[in-house]
Amino acid sequence: MDTLLLKTFLEVSRTRNFGRASENLCVSASTVSARIRQLEDHLGLSLFTRQHHRIGLTPAGERMERHARFILGAWERAFEDTALSERHKRRLVVAGVASLWDIFLQDWLSGIYRDFPTLGLRAEESTPLRVVEKLEQGMIDVGFMYEPPRIQNVAVQEVASVSLSLVSSREGLSVDAAIGEGYVRVEWGTTFASLHESHFPQRLLARGRVNSGRLALNLILQCGGAAYLPQDIVKPLLDEQRLFIVDEAPPIEMKAYAAYGLHGEHHKLVADLLKRLS
């Protein structure tokens, strides 16, 4: 099957619009439509519902979306592995949630890039769910997240402690005021959610809810407010007095984990590289 069909399907699935998909793929709308019809003919199933210019996935389309991502990821990895240059003897694929890149993964990756010139690297930010999915599908060699995944034949190693502090764009706020109007709730994971609920059982529903510390940080810097953010990220802003620690707010401690296949070809390499985080 032509991988262009799968790429086109995923773009239409993402945009829910044939016109936008055609613009993003730099082809005509008729070409996009023809590719989708060809894929549907291959499968003998309709992948999209089309009603009054509204496009949605059929149940078959929803199932196909997951498989299409896996097939394209596997094909890309196979191509890269086969086409490795003589200079790059091995390749390592790393994925991690966004805030961990800001805290320590960027420095770790930069050190590897500098010290291992024959190692090809591919790195990406991802959601916790996608990191786990890619681990299960063998699409990445190592994933970093806040919640230890429970996957067979995958080793899980604690690699860092992350201290979250409640910070505000205004100085001298009480805890109640900080988690009231203007509070931005960051979805750091189930451990954070449980601790947060125990500290603030009667809190108001946060107006803003995001799954990225970077998004929360930009919101409170630009619009004002408060959020629980990693101390390592906010320290320069505290020093500049652009943000302020909310006194008497309890810090919340999180753990960061690395997960990698027990029997993958890069198992020993990953284990050795993780030692650089200690």
Backbone bond lengths (Angstrom), bond angles and torsions (degrees), N, CA, C in turn:
res aa  C-N    CA-C-N  psi(-1)  N-CA   C-N-CA  omega(-1)  CA-C   N-CA-C  phi
1 M - - - 1.469 - - 1.526 109.68 -
2 D 1.308 117.54 137.46 1.459 123.08 179.25 1.528 109.26 -66.73
3 T 1.339 116.19 125.14 1.466 118.78 -179.82 1.523 111.65 -65.34
4 L 1.343 117.75 -20.71 1.466 119.64 176.93 1.525 111.24 -60.90
5 L 1.332 116.46 -33.10 1.460 119.24 178.99 1.522 110.63 -64.34
6 L 1.329 115.72 -42.92 1.463 119.81 179.90 1.524 111.13 -68.08
7 K 1.329 117.09 -40.83 1.466 120.05 178.49 1.528 110.67 -63.04
8 T 1.309 116.05 -40.13 1.461 119.85 178.86 1.523 110.50 -66.82
9 F 1.321 116.45 -43.08 1.471 120.56 177.35 1.524 111.17 -57.57
10 L 1.325 117.12 -45.75 1.463 120.47 -178.49 1.523 111.75 -66.52
11 E 1.323 116.96 -34.86 1.473 119.45 179.31 1.523 110.90 -69.96
12 V 1.319 117.35 -40.58 1.469 119.76 176.16 1.523 109.68 -66.01
13 S 1.336 116.51 -39.62 1.466 120.35 177.86 1.522 111.00 -61.72
14 R 1.323 116.38 -38.59 1.473 120.58 -178.16 1.523 111.35 -72.39
15 T 1.327 117.43 -44.30 1.470 120.65 -174.26 1.522 112.97 -88.54
16 R 1.354 116.33 -21.17 1.464 121.17 -174.72 1.531 111.40 54.99
17 N 1.347 114.78 33.30 1.457 118.95 -176.73 1.527 108.60 -157.50
18 F 1.339 117.18 119.50 1.458 120.94 -177.91 1.528 111.30 -65.40
19 G 1.340 116.08 -37.96 1.456 119.07 -179.53 1.518 112.51 -64.50
20 R 1.351 116.61 -47.62 1.459 119.51 179.37 1.525 110.84 -65.10
21 A 1.328 116.18 -37.94 1.466 119.25 177.95 1.524 110.63 -61.59
22 S 1.306 116.56 -40.83 1.470 119.30 179.96 1.527 111.09 -65.38
23 E 1.336 117.05 -39.46 1.464 120.20 177.34 1.524 111.02 -63.80
24 N 1.328 116.89 -44.41 1.465 120.45 -178.63 1.518 112.11 -66.90
25 L 1.351 116.67 -31.19 1.462 120.82 -179.39 1.531 112.52 -91.62
26 C 1.340 115.63 -4.39 1.472 121.75 178.96 1.534 112.07 60.86
27 V 1.311 116.28 40.67 1.462 122.12 174.71 1.532 107.46 -134.44
28 S 1.321 116.18 171.34 1.459 119.61 -179.57 1.527 110.80 -76.21
29 A 1.336 115.53 158.26 1.461 120.41 178.13 1.527 110.81 -62.45
30 S 1.345 116.54 -34.20 1.466 119.48 178.98 1.524 111.17 -66.05
31 T 1.339 116.88 -33.69 1.467 120.64 177.45 1.522 110.46 -66.71
32 V 1.346 116.02 -41.75 1.464 119.78 177.74 1.519 109.88 -61.26
33 S 1.330 116.97 -46.52 1.467 120.95 -179.78 1.524 110.84 -60.97
34 A 1.338 116.25 -41.70 1.469 119.91 -179.00 1.524 110.85 -65.26
35 R 1.326 117.23 -39.16 1.462 119.89 179.33 1.529 111.20 -66.01
36 I 1.323 116.69 -41.01 1.462 119.64 179.29 1.526 109.95 -65.15
37 R 1.339 117.30 -41.77 1.466 119.97 178.04 1.528 110.70 -62.72
38 Q 1.326 116.09 -39.84 1.461 119.89 179.53 1.524 111.02 -63.64
39 L 1.336 116.23 -43.07 1.465 119.69 178.88 1.528 110.47 -64.92
40 E 1.322 116.97 -42.24 1.460 120.45 179.05 1.535 110.71 -64.80
41 D 1.342 116.51 -35.77 1.464 119.50 177.34 1.527 110.97 -66.16
42 H 1.348 116.35 -39.42 1.469 120.77 177.23 1.525 110.38 -58.34
43 L 1.329 115.31 -43.88 1.461 120.66 -174.36 1.522 112.73 -84.80
44 G 1.332 116.06 -22.46 1.454 119.66 -174.75 1.514 112.66 71.09
45 L 1.351 116.09 26.77 1.459 121.79 -176.45 1.524 109.60 -141.47
46 S 1.311 116.03 152.19 1.463 120.46 171.88 1.531 108.67 -85.83
47 L 1.319 116.21 133.31 1.466 121.37 -178.33 1.523 112.23 -101.02
48 F 1.340 116.51 -23.58 1.460 120.34 -177.59 1.526 110.66 -127.87
49 T 1.311 114.86 147.01 1.468 120.72 168.25 1.521 107.23 -96.34
50 R 1.322 116.81 140.61 1.463 121.46 -177.52 1.522 107.95 -130.71
51 Q 1.340 115.72 105.56 1.457 120.43 -178.40 1.522 110.00 -136.80
52 H 1.333 115.98 116.10 1.476 121.16 176.39 1.532 111.41 51.62
53 H 1.323 115.89 49.82 1.467 122.85 178.29 1.528 113.09 66.40
54 R 1.321 116.72 11.59 1.463 120.38 175.47 1.521 108.44 -104.38
55 I 1.320 115.69 131.02 1.464 120.96 -176.19 1.518 109.03 -115.82
56 G 1.307 116.53 132.90 1.460 121.76 175.98 1.518 109.64 -139.55
57 L 1.320 115.69 165.92 1.457 120.75 177.67 1.525 110.35 -86.10
58 T 1.309 116.46 137.07 1.452 120.99 169.38 1.528 108.26 -75.58
59 P 1.325 118.94 167.67 1.473 119.58 174.18 1.527 112.36 -53.99
60 A 1.335 116.56 -39.00 1.467 119.34 176.94 1.527 110.37 -65.46
61 G 1.331 116.50 -38.69 1.462 120.11 178.19 1.510 112.51 -63.68
62 E 1.337 116.48 -38.80 1.464 120.04 178.10 1.521 110.75 -63.54
63 R 1.332 116.54 -39.73 1.464 119.28 178.21 1.528 110.32 -68.69
64 M 1.321 115.36 -39.84 1.465 119.86 -177.76 1.518 111.63 -66.64
65 E 1.323 117.18 -32.40 1.459 120.75 -178.51 1.524 110.84 -57.75
66 R 1.323 116.38 -45.81 1.465 120.39 179.81 1.528 111.23 -62.84
67 H 1.331 116.53 -44.17 1.461 120.03 -178.50 1.527 111.50 -68.99
68 A 1.324 116.45 -36.36 1.469 119.73 -179.63 1.518 110.70 -63.08
69 R 1.328 116.47 -41.93 1.464 119.51 178.37 1.522 110.40 -62.49
70 F 1.319 115.99 -42.47 1.459 119.44 -179.66 1.525 111.18 -65.14
71 I 1.336 117.05 -44.74 1.464 120.56 -178.47 1.525 111.19 -62.29
72 L 1.338 116.53 -45.90 1.467 119.22 -179.47 1.524 111.43 -66.62
73 G 1.334 116.22 -38.77 1.459 118.89 177.30 1.516 111.80 -63.86
74 A 1.325 116.39 -42.77 1.466 120.38 179.39 1.522 110.81 -65.42
75 W 1.344 116.05 -40.73 1.461 119.28 179.40 1.537 110.80 -64.69
76 E 1.318 116.41 -44.12 1.465 119.63 -179.95 1.523 110.86 -61.65
77 R 1.327 115.80 -41.82 1.459 119.29 -179.86 1.523 110.75 -67.06
78 A 1.335 117.44 -41.49 1.460 120.92 177.91 1.521 110.79 -61.32
79 F 1.342 115.95 -42.47 1.464 119.91 179.15 1.521 111.04 -62.28
80 E 1.339 116.28 -46.59 1.457 119.51 -178.47 1.521 111.41 -64.81
81 D 1.328 116.73 -42.01 1.460 119.85 179.69 1.528 111.04 -62.83
82 T 1.319 116.36 -41.08 1.461 120.58 -178.35 1.514 111.34 -71.57
83 A 1.323 115.82 -35.29 1.462 120.23 -173.93 1.523 113.69 -95.87
84 L 1.338 117.36 13.54 1.461 118.89 177.93 1.523 110.38 -55.76
85 S 1.304 115.86 136.46 1.456 119.62 179.47 1.521 110.22 -73.63
86 E 1.298 116.42 166.62 1.461 120.67 177.30 1.522 111.07 -61.03
87 R 1.319 116.22 -28.94 1.463 120.28 -177.86 1.520 111.33 -74.70
88 H 1.316 116.94 -34.44 1.459 120.78 -178.17 1.525 109.08 -102.42
89 K 1.317 116.05 95.41 1.461 121.57 -174.02 1.524 112.45 -72.59
90 R 1.332 116.80 -32.02 1.462 120.94 -178.89 1.515 109.40 -137.31
91 R 1.326 114.31 163.91 1.459 119.41 179.67 1.521 108.98 -133.87
92 L 1.330 116.21 140.03 1.463 122.28 -179.88 1.518 108.94 -123.75
93 V 1.341 116.35 130.06 1.464 121.89 179.32 1.525 108.23 -110.43
94 V 1.328 115.77 122.65 1.465 123.09 -174.99 1.523 109.21 -121.62
95 A 1.334 116.30 136.04 1.473 120.64 174.04 1.521 108.46 -133.37
96 G 1.309 116.42 145.60 1.459 120.55 178.75 1.505 111.41 -156.83
97 V 1.322 116.07 156.31 1.463 119.43 176.93 1.526 108.98 -67.51
98 A 1.325 115.71 152.83 1.464 121.52 -167.76 1.523 113.33 -55.87
99 S 1.319 118.24 -47.28 1.463 119.80 -172.97 1.526 112.18 -65.81
100 L 1.338 117.43 -28.98 1.458 118.81 179.32 1.529 111.35 -69.58
101 W 1.341 116.51 -29.01 1.466 118.24 173.45 1.527 109.98 -64.31
102 D 1.322 116.50 -39.78 1.462 120.16 -179.70 1.527 111.74 -67.72
103 I 1.333 116.78 -33.74 1.466 120.01 -172.69 1.517 112.23 -83.18
104 F 1.360 117.30 -52.55 1.474 116.84 -176.21 1.524 114.62 -145.92
105 L 1.340 118.50 -19.62 1.464 118.77 -174.27 1.520 112.99 -67.71
106 Q 1.337 117.78 -34.67 1.464 119.52 -179.78 1.524 111.14 -61.19
107 D 1.322 117.30 -45.45 1.467 120.28 178.89 1.526 110.74 -64.48
108 W 1.338 116.87 -40.38 1.466 121.22 178.66 1.526 110.45 -61.45
109 L 1.337 116.31 -46.84 1.456 120.40 -179.40 1.534 111.19 -65.16
110 S 1.321 116.62 -41.25 1.463 120.07 -179.79 1.529 110.93 -61.76
111 G 1.341 116.29 -39.65 1.465 119.86 178.18 1.513 111.86 -63.69
112 I 1.345 116.75 -40.91 1.462 120.78 178.49 1.525 110.50 -66.57
113 Y 1.319 116.02 -43.41 1.472 120.97 -179.93 1.526 110.78 -59.83
114 R 1.313 115.58 -37.96 1.464 120.99 -178.91 1.531 112.12 -75.78
115 D 1.328 117.05 -40.96 1.467 121.12 -170.29 1.520 114.42 -92.14
116 F 1.339 118.12 -12.46 1.468 120.70 -178.60 1.537 109.25 -126.26
117 P 1.319 117.24 75.85 1.466 120.50 -173.92 1.527 114.16 -65.20
118 T 1.337 118.84 -18.86 1.467 119.99 179.95 1.525 112.62 -93.88
119 L 1.319 116.72 3.92 1.460 121.30 -179.56 1.526 110.17 -100.53
120 G 1.324 116.86 118.29 1.451 120.40 174.59 1.521 110.00 -77.57
121 L 1.310 116.92 137.11 1.463 121.27 -176.39 1.516 110.99 -121.57
122 R 1.328 114.13 140.13 1.456 120.50 170.53 1.522 106.82 -133.51
123 A 1.323 117.87 124.65 1.460 121.72 -174.92 1.520 109.64 -131.93
124 E 1.341 115.32 147.39 1.460 119.39 -178.63 1.518 111.31 -151.30
125 E 1.315 115.70 148.66 1.456 122.15 168.07 1.522 108.02 -85.37
126 S 1.319 116.18 145.14 1.445 118.93 -179.17 1.516 109.93 -155.25
127 T 1.314 116.08 169.33 1.459 120.74 174.51 1.528 108.66 -81.00
128 P 1.328 118.03 158.84 1.470 119.25 177.64 1.524 112.80 -55.10
129 L 1.341 116.39 -41.53 1.455 119.92 -179.02 1.521 111.40 -62.34
130 R 1.333 117.01 -43.50 1.457 120.27 -179.31 1.529 111.44 -68.38
131 V 1.331 117.89 -34.73 1.472 119.63 176.60 1.525 109.59 -61.00
132 V 1.319 116.79 -45.60 1.464 120.45 -179.64 1.528 110.47 -64.96
133 E 1.331 117.32 -43.42 1.465 120.59 179.62 1.522 111.00 -60.43
134 K 1.323 116.67 -42.19 1.462 119.78 -178.38 1.525 111.57 -70.47
135 L 1.323 117.14 -32.32 1.461 119.79 173.58 1.526 110.35 -63.78
136 E 1.319 116.17 -46.04 1.464 120.79 -179.56 1.520 111.64 -61.73
137 Q 1.324 116.68 -35.58 1.456 121.33 -176.74 1.526 112.79 -89.64
138 G 1.338 116.89 -1.14 1.456 120.29 179.73 1.512 113.74 71.03
139 M 1.344 117.55 23.80 1.459 121.17 -177.49 1.523 112.54 -87.17
140 I 1.320 117.75 -14.77 1.461 121.57 176.05 1.529 108.66 -130.48
141 D 1.332 115.60 157.90 1.462 120.51 179.14 1.517 111.97 -90.23
142 V 1.328 116.90 -32.18 1.463 120.04 179.41 1.526 108.54 -151.12
143 G 1.335 115.45 138.43 1.458 120.95 178.55 1.513 110.74 -125.10
144 F 1.324 116.19 145.48 1.462 122.34 -178.69 1.523 109.22 -119.44
145 M 1.345 116.14 132.81 1.460 120.57 -176.76 1.518 109.64 -159.43
146 Y 1.335 115.77 174.74 1.461 120.96 -179.07 1.523 113.33 -90.24
147 E 1.307 117.78 -23.93 1.461 120.96 -178.99 1.522 108.97 -109.50
148 P 1.341 118.79 127.11 1.470 119.42 179.37 1.523 110.53 -66.90
149 P 1.333 118.04 123.45 1.467 119.69 -179.62 1.524 110.95 -75.22
150 R 1.297 115.56 151.98 1.468 121.14 176.83 1.529 108.04 -110.09
151 I 1.310 114.91 88.25 1.457 121.90 -177.24 1.524 108.07 -128.32
152 Q 1.303 116.94 135.75 1.461 120.28 178.22 1.520 110.83 -63.87
153 N 1.330 114.84 143.47 1.472 122.67 176.64 1.526 113.07 61.22
154 V 1.325 115.97 27.93 1.461 121.12 175.62 1.525 108.73 -123.72
155 A 1.321 116.16 125.93 1.457 121.37 176.99 1.518 109.46 -83.28
156 V 1.319 116.33 139.40 1.466 121.89 179.09 1.521 108.30 -122.39
157 Q 1.324 116.14 130.25 1.464 121.29 -176.05 1.524 109.99 -133.65
158 E 1.324 116.59 129.28 1.459 119.52 173.89 1.522 108.75 -71.97
159 V 1.336 116.64 129.98 1.461 119.56 -175.12 1.523 113.77 -121.36
160 A 1.333 118.25 -14.33 1.465 119.02 -178.38 1.516 110.24 -164.68
161 S 1.323 115.11 156.10 1.456 122.58 169.21 1.519 107.99 -108.16
162 V 1.312 115.80 136.56 1.464 120.92 -178.13 1.520 108.07 -123.01
163 S 1.327 115.73 119.82 1.456 120.88 179.55 1.527 109.48 -97.45
164 L 1.330 115.10 122.91 1.467 121.14 179.21 1.525 109.53 -102.02
165 S 1.320 116.03 132.73 1.464 121.57 178.01 1.521 109.62 -119.94
166 L 1.332 115.07 147.23 1.459 119.95 174.80 1.521 108.16 -80.67
167 V 1.321 116.62 116.93 1.460 122.02 -179.02 1.519 109.20 -121.89
168 S 1.328 114.96 154.24 1.460 120.80 -177.02 1.516 110.04 -136.41
169 S 1.315 114.80 155.86 1.468 120.03 174.74 1.521 111.50 -78.41
170 R 1.344 117.71 -9.30 1.465 121.98 179.56 1.517 109.49 -116.95
171 E 1.311 115.14 140.90 1.467 120.88 -179.63 1.530 110.38 -82.73
172 G 1.322 115.67 145.82 1.447 121.48 171.50 1.512 115.99 78.01
173 L 1.323 118.10 17.00 1.463 119.87 178.74 1.523 110.76 -73.60
174 S 1.317 116.61 145.17 1.455 120.83 170.71 1.522 108.83 -76.16
175 V 1.324 115.88 164.53 1.466 119.78 178.60 1.525 110.09 -61.01
176 D 1.332 117.30 -45.45 1.463 120.72 -178.63 1.523 111.60 -60.15
177 A 1.328 116.35 -40.68 1.467 119.78 179.71 1.528 110.82 -68.39
178 A 1.337 116.47 -37.44 1.464 120.03 -177.45 1.520 112.20 -66.95
179 I 1.343 117.20 -38.18 1.462 118.81 -178.81 1.530 111.87 -93.97
180 G 1.294 115.45 11.83 1.460 120.62 176.27 1.512 110.97 -94.57
181 E 1.331 116.15 -127.40 1.458 121.27 -179.83 1.535 110.22 -60.90
182 G 1.308 117.21 129.36 1.462 121.47 178.63 1.515 114.15 92.41
183 Y 1.334 118.05 -1.34 1.465 120.02 179.13 1.526 109.52 -74.88
184 V 1.338 115.61 135.08 1.459 121.98 177.69 1.522 107.64 -110.82
185 R 1.306 116.62 116.04 1.461 121.79 -177.81 1.526 109.34 -87.28
186 V 1.327 115.39 120.27 1.461 120.72 176.47 1.525 108.09 -96.33
187 E 1.327 116.59 129.27 1.457 120.79 179.61 1.528 108.79 -85.65
188 W 1.336 114.74 87.27 1.460 119.42 -177.61 1.524 112.90 -83.10
189 G 1.318 118.46 -7.64 1.457 120.49 -179.85 1.517 111.16 128.80
190 T 1.336 115.56 177.53 1.463 120.18 -174.58 1.524 112.43 -68.06
191 T 1.335 117.30 -35.41 1.467 119.29 178.48 1.521 110.39 -62.68
192 F 1.333 116.19 -46.87 1.462 120.38 178.17 1.519 110.59 -61.30
193 A 1.325 116.54 -44.57 1.464 120.21 -177.84 1.525 110.99 -59.49
194 S 1.330 116.53 -41.90 1.461 119.98 -179.45 1.524 111.46 -65.37
195 L 1.326 116.77 -44.48 1.465 120.77 179.28 1.534 110.81 -66.77
196 H 1.319 115.88 -40.26 1.461 120.96 179.97 1.528 110.14 -61.82
197 E 1.325 116.50 -43.15 1.466 119.88 179.75 1.529 111.35 -64.57
198 S 1.332 116.62 -37.27 1.467 118.99 -179.41 1.527 111.70 -68.99
199 H 1.340 117.01 -33.11 1.471 120.39 179.09 1.526 112.04 -79.00
200 F 1.339 116.83 -35.06 1.467 120.27 -173.18 1.531 110.58 -130.60
201 P 1.322 117.65 66.40 1.471 119.47 -176.41 1.526 113.51 -67.57
202 Q 1.326 118.25 -24.64 1.469 121.14 -176.06 1.524 112.72 -107.79
203 R 1.319 117.04 21.48 1.465 119.76 -175.06 1.531 111.26 -68.02
204 L 1.335 116.40 158.54 1.455 121.36 171.77 1.527 109.55 -75.14
205 L 1.314 116.71 155.36 1.462 120.45 174.59 1.523 108.50 -67.44
206 A 1.323 116.28 125.14 1.467 120.10 -177.10 1.521 110.57 -66.07
207 R 1.317 116.23 137.61 1.461 120.76 178.19 1.527 110.48 -67.36
208 G 1.333 115.20 -39.25 1.458 119.51 -179.26 1.518 111.22 -110.88
209 R 1.321 116.35 131.64 1.465 121.82 176.51 1.521 107.00 -131.36
210 V 1.330 115.80 125.98 1.470 120.80 -177.55 1.529 108.75 -135.03
211 N 1.331 115.87 161.06 1.460 119.51 178.17 1.520 112.13 -109.22
212 S 1.321 116.36 18.64 1.466 121.25 -178.33 1.520 109.59 -139.37
213 G 1.330 116.49 128.62 1.451 120.28 175.91 1.520 112.00 -62.12
214 R 1.316 116.20 -33.49 1.459 120.46 -179.70 1.525 110.62 -65.45
215 L 1.334 116.83 -40.80 1.463 120.21 176.97 1.524 111.15 -62.55
216 A 1.344 116.19 -44.33 1.464 119.95 179.69 1.522 110.97 -63.08
217 L 1.321 116.18 -42.42 1.462 120.32 -179.49 1.527 110.57 -60.60
218 N 1.331 116.83 -46.69 1.462 119.65 -179.54 1.525 111.43 -64.73
219 L 1.330 116.50 -36.38 1.468 119.49 178.86 1.526 111.55 -62.37
220 I 1.330 116.27 -49.14 1.468 117.15 -175.43 1.518 111.71 -73.94
221 L 1.334 118.23 -26.29 1.465 119.51 175.94 1.527 111.08 -71.43
222 Q 1.306 116.87 -38.27 1.458 120.72 -175.47 1.527 113.34 -88.65
223 C 1.335 116.32 -31.31 1.463 119.48 -173.32 1.523 113.57 -119.01
224 G 1.320 116.90 -7.55 1.450 120.88 -175.68 1.511 111.36 84.63
225 G 1.349 115.25 155.73 1.449 119.71 179.35 1.509 111.50 136.65
226 A 1.321 115.47 -165.56 1.467 120.99 -176.94 1.516 108.91 -143.25
227 A 1.335 115.99 156.29 1.463 121.26 179.03 1.516 108.79 -163.35
228 Y 1.327 114.67 156.79 1.459 120.83 170.97 1.526 108.16 -84.31
229 L 1.348 115.12 118.11 1.458 120.77 -176.41 1.524 110.41 -135.16
230 P 1.332 117.86 154.98 1.466 121.06 179.70 1.525 111.58 -62.97
231 Q 1.318 115.33 136.50 1.466 120.45 -178.08 1.522 111.53 -60.16
232 D 1.339 117.62 -37.86 1.462 120.19 -178.33 1.524 111.89 -62.62
233 I 1.326 116.69 -31.93 1.463 120.40 -178.61 1.529 111.38 -78.68
234 V 1.328 117.20 -39.28 1.465 119.75 -173.10 1.528 113.31 -89.08
235 K 1.333 118.50 -11.24 1.469 119.77 -175.24 1.529 113.39 -54.30
236 P 1.348 120.14 -47.35 1.471 118.44 178.52 1.525 112.68 -59.70
237 L 1.318 117.04 -35.26 1.466 120.76 -179.25 1.528 111.03 -74.20
238 L 1.317 116.77 -30.82 1.466 119.97 173.74 1.526 110.12 -67.51
239 D 1.338 115.33 -42.11 1.467 119.49 179.01 1.524 111.40 -61.96
240 E 1.343 116.37 -36.10 1.468 121.15 179.63 1.529 111.99 -83.26
241 Q 1.325 117.16 -2.56 1.464 123.70 -177.02 1.528 112.81 58.60
242 R 1.315 114.67 34.48 1.463 119.59 170.59 1.526 109.61 -89.85
243 L 1.322 116.12 -22.18 1.461 122.70 173.09 1.520 108.62 -131.71
244 F 1.356 115.65 161.28 1.459 120.24 -177.09 1.532 109.02 -139.53
245 I 1.333 115.00 139.41 1.456 120.02 174.37 1.526 109.33 -67.78
246 V 1.323 116.60 136.14 1.463 121.08 175.71 1.531 107.39 -84.26
247 D 1.305 115.96 109.93 1.471 120.96 -177.30 1.523 110.61 -58.74
248 E 1.306 114.76 143.53 1.462 124.39 176.66 1.532 113.74 70.09
249 A 1.320 118.10 0.53 1.468 119.31 173.37 1.521 108.64 -76.57
250 P 1.318 119.04 130.93 1.465 120.06 -177.79 1.520 111.70 -69.52
251 P 1.334 118.53 133.35 1.468 119.41 172.30 1.524 109.08 -69.03
252 I 1.296 116.32 153.67 1.461 121.50 177.57 1.519 108.16 -121.36
253 E 1.314 115.46 122.47 1.464 121.09 -176.73 1.518 109.84 -94.84
254 M 1.327 114.90 130.77 1.461 121.43 177.77 1.529 109.10 -120.39
255 K 1.307 115.79 156.82 1.452 122.26 174.23 1.523 109.24 -110.93
256 A 1.325 115.86 144.65 1.460 121.21 174.38 1.526 108.24 -109.39
257 Y 1.327 115.34 139.34 1.466 120.93 -176.06 1.529 110.44 -125.64
258 A 1.330 113.81 147.97 1.460 121.38 169.91 1.518 107.81 -110.28
259 A 1.315 116.72 139.54 1.462 121.47 178.93 1.522 108.59 -130.33
260 Y 1.324 116.26 136.30 1.464 120.67 -178.89 1.526 109.36 -153.89
261 G 1.317 115.87 155.52 1.452 121.31 -175.73 1.526 112.53 -65.32
262 L 1.324 114.87 137.59 1.470 119.79 179.47 1.519 112.10 -71.67
263 H 1.321 116.67 -26.82 1.457 119.26 -173.93 1.529 112.51 -120.65
264 G 1.327 116.93 14.18 1.460 119.51 179.09 1.515 111.87 -72.11
265 E 1.324 114.49 162.49 1.464 118.92 -177.87 1.527 112.12 -66.06
266 H 1.336 117.14 -21.39 1.462 120.40 -178.56 1.529 112.44 -104.91
267 H 1.319 117.38 17.20 1.468 120.59 -176.01 1.527 111.92 -55.39
268 K 1.334 117.08 -52.05 1.471 119.80 -177.40 1.531 110.91 -67.22
269 L 1.335 116.72 -39.66 1.463 120.00 179.22 1.523 110.54 -60.90
270 V 1.333 117.58 -46.35 1.457 120.91 179.96 1.522 110.58 -61.98
271 A 1.326 116.52 -46.06 1.467 120.33 179.88 1.527 110.72 -57.86
272 D 1.319 116.86 -41.11 1.475 120.30 179.29 1.531 111.21 -68.39
273 L 1.315 117.12 -41.14 1.467 120.14 -178.38 1.525 111.70 -68.60
274 L 1.328 116.89 -31.71 1.463 119.60 178.50 1.526 111.82 -66.47
275 K 1.325 117.33 -23.43 1.466 120.21 177.65 1.526 111.38 -63.00
276 R 1.336 115.98 -23.06 1.454 119.65 179.32 1.524 112.28 -70.12
277 L 1.335 116.89 -12.75 1.466 120.59 178.12 1.517 112.63 -86.46
278 S 1.346 117.53 -12.39 1.462 119.65 -176.54 1.527 111.48 -85.36
